[in-house]
Amino acid sequence: MPVTGSQFRAARALVGWSAEALAERSGVGLTTVAQAEAHNGPISIAAPDVRAMRQAFEEAGVEFIPENGVGVRFAKRSGPPDEGLRPEQLTTENDI
């Protein structure tokens, strides 16, 4: 599935990354990130750069989806859901 600039912008917002963070995590230049995000349609940068950026997002848990046009979401995890901490388990050590 081809990825769009709007998907990359949305994915970056989903994981809370700056353009600089995406460039660093994917190993592409900041100008490349800007060029990739500049259009709502298919991206017109080099395919290896698109793959590197997409892989960085996927490693962060982002899934690129074709439903309802195109979009992004956090990938569904397999296995039982994380139940987190119960109130009786809360301490100052695990307070974030």
C-alpha positions as CSV (number, residue, x, y, z in Angstrom):
1,M,0.0,0.0,0.0
2,P,1.5,3.4,-0.9
3,V,1.8,5.8,2.0
4,T,0.8,9.5,1.8
5,G,2.3,12.6,3.3
6,S,-0.8,13.1,5.4
7,Q,-0.3,9.6,6.9
8,F,3.3,10.4,7.8
9,R,2.1,13.7,9.4
10,A,-0.6,11.8,11.3
11,A,1.8,9.0,12.4
12,R,4.2,11.6,13.7
13,A,1.5,13.2,15.7
14,L,0.3,9.8,17.0
15,V,3.7,9.0,18.4
16,G,4.5,12.5,19.5
17,W,7.7,12.9,17.4
18,S,9.1,16.1,16.0
19,A,10.3,16.1,12.4
20,E,13.8,16.0,13.8
21,A,13.0,12.9,15.8
22,L,11.6,11.1,12.8
23,A,14.7,12.1,10.7
24,E,17.0,10.7,13.5
25,R,15.0,7.5,14.0
26,S,14.7,6.7,10.3
27,G,18.2,7.8,9.2
28,V,16.9,10.3,6.6
29,G,17.5,14.0,6.4
30,L,15.2,16.6,7.8
31,T,14.6,18.0,4.3
32,T,13.5,14.5,3.2
33,V,11.0,14.4,6.1
34,A,9.6,17.8,5.0
35,Q,9.4,16.7,1.4
36,A,7.6,13.5,2.4
37,E,5.0,15.3,4.5
38,A,4.4,18.2,2.0
39,H,1.7,16.5,0.0
40,N,-1.6,14.8,0.9
41,G,-1.2,12.3,-2.0
42,P,1.4,9.7,-2.7
43,I,5.0,10.6,-1.6
44,S,7.5,11.4,-4.3
45,I,10.8,10.9,-2.5
46,A,13.2,7.9,-3.0
47,A,11.6,4.6,-2.1
48,P,14.4,3.6,0.4
49,D,13.7,6.8,2.4
50,V,9.9,6.1,2.4
51,R,10.6,2.5,3.6
52,A,13.0,3.8,6.3
53,M,10.5,6.3,7.6
54,R,7.6,3.8,7.5
55,Q,9.8,1.2,9.3
56,A,10.6,3.7,12.1
57,F,6.9,4.3,12.6
58,E,6.0,0.6,12.5
59,E,8.7,-0.1,15.1
60,A,7.0,2.5,17.3
61,G,3.7,0.6,17.0
62,V,2.1,2.6,14.2
63,E,0.0,0.7,11.6
64,F,-0.8,2.3,8.2
65,I,-4.4,1.5,7.3
66,P,-6.3,1.8,4.0
67,E,-9.8,1.8,5.5
68,N,-11.9,5.0,5.0
69,G,-9.4,6.4,2.6
70,V,-6.1,6.2,4.4
71,G,-5.0,6.6,7.9
72,V,-2.9,5.4,10.8
73,R,-3.5,3.9,14.2
74,F,-1.6,2.0,16.9
75,A,-1.2,-1.6,15.8
76,K,-3.4,-4.1,17.7
77,R,-1.4,-6.2,20.1
78,S,-1.7,-10.0,20.3
79,G,-2.2,-11.6,23.6
80,P,-4.1,-10.5,26.7
81,P,-4.4,-6.7,27.2
82,D,-2.2,-5.0,29.7
83,E,-4.3,-4.5,32.8
84,G,-2.0,-1.9,34.3
85,L,-1.7,-1.4,38.0
86,R,-4.5,-1.9,40.5
87,P,-5.1,0.8,43.0
88,E,-3.5,-1.3,45.8
89,Q,-0.4,-1.6,43.7
90,L,0.3,2.1,43.4
91,T,3.3,3.4,45.2
92,T,5.5,6.4,45.0
93,E,8.0,4.2,43.1
94,N,5.7,3.6,40.2
95,D,4.0,7.0,40.1
96,I,4.6,8.6,36.8
